[in-house]
Amino acid sequence: MVNKGMIQSVTGIVEKSKLGYCQCHEHLFISKGESFSLNPALWMDDSEKTFEELKSYRMAGGRSLVDAQPAGCGRMADRLKKASEKSGIQIIASTGFHKLCFYPEKHHIRHSGSNELADMFISEIMEGMFISDSGKEASRMESKAGIIKAALDTEGWDGSYRNLFEAVFRASRETGASIMCHVEKGADFPGAVNFFMKNAASPASVIFCHLDRATYDIGLHKEAVKAGFYLEYDTIARPKYHSDEKEIKLISEMAAAGFEKSILLGLDTNRDRLKSYGGKTGLDYIITEFIPGMKSAGIPLKTIENFTVNNPADALSFK
């Protein structure tokens, strides 16, 4: 069992005070599989290119990050460990599940029972991650996952997703690991808040991602953080959704309402958003471009430090 208050990276246990600047939702490696067939930008498997990205991130001041690619849909766990050791960046890896469209029809994650799935997620946290994408009869590495990914699609938490959510909640309760939940645009987020309130170990063990593009109703954001959940905002440098100015306005309003201790930041990177792969943004964009924008908008440095250092340390620590 990971000690309460500690964080688990692919290279070992990290004290909260040693986490440093941390972006809480990135993708460093994704193998060319089902995800690529849906979106070619979901393919990054070049170790040298990813290392160059991490190198730039570290030079800008980055110290840690969460890799949000879970088991079974292109996660390259062995690459994460090597990239962390080479770059010096502390990487928190994910077990759990993503949207079902990212898995082949016959993949075991679509057909396994909740207990079997929970056992697999727990073992990736307590024993080590599977190297193979199948998650079954695969070699296991010493590096362990440090967070549990879940995905709230428009289908909700019933039907095909019921076993997966039951497994995630059990794995979180038994290990103390936090849950990071993707929120798809059009999903029933108010219903999800109630669902997680009833089933999660505690709201403080749950991070809802992408709400800054999943719903523009800031009242829903405020209700979620009032209930004790974390929100991870990553619609940054993504003009197809909205401008950085609109993102900063949202963040400013949430901070002014007293919620600065509940906000995390990330870029939700893919091939099109990593400079080393030919993209335009770069893993260091928040540090080099977005933080100066927040400062110019009057967001205090202490508040920004909460978003990027203190809040991640609390949200990612085992409960």
Protein Blocks (a to p, Z undefined) as FASTA:
>chain_A
ZZehiacdfkbccdfklnopadfbdcfbdcddfklmmomklccfbfklmmmmmmmmmmno
pabdcdfbdehihpafklmmmmmmmnopacdddehjddfklpcfklmklmpcfklmmmmm
mmmmmnopcfblnlpapacdfbdcfbdcddddfkljghjlmmmmmmmmmmmmmnopacdd
dddehiafklmmmmmmmmmmbfklpccehklmmpccfklmmmmmmnopacddfbehilkl
mcfklmmmmmmmmmmnopammcccdehiafklcfknopanopmlmmmmmmmmmmmnopaf
klmmmmmmmmmmmmmpcZZ
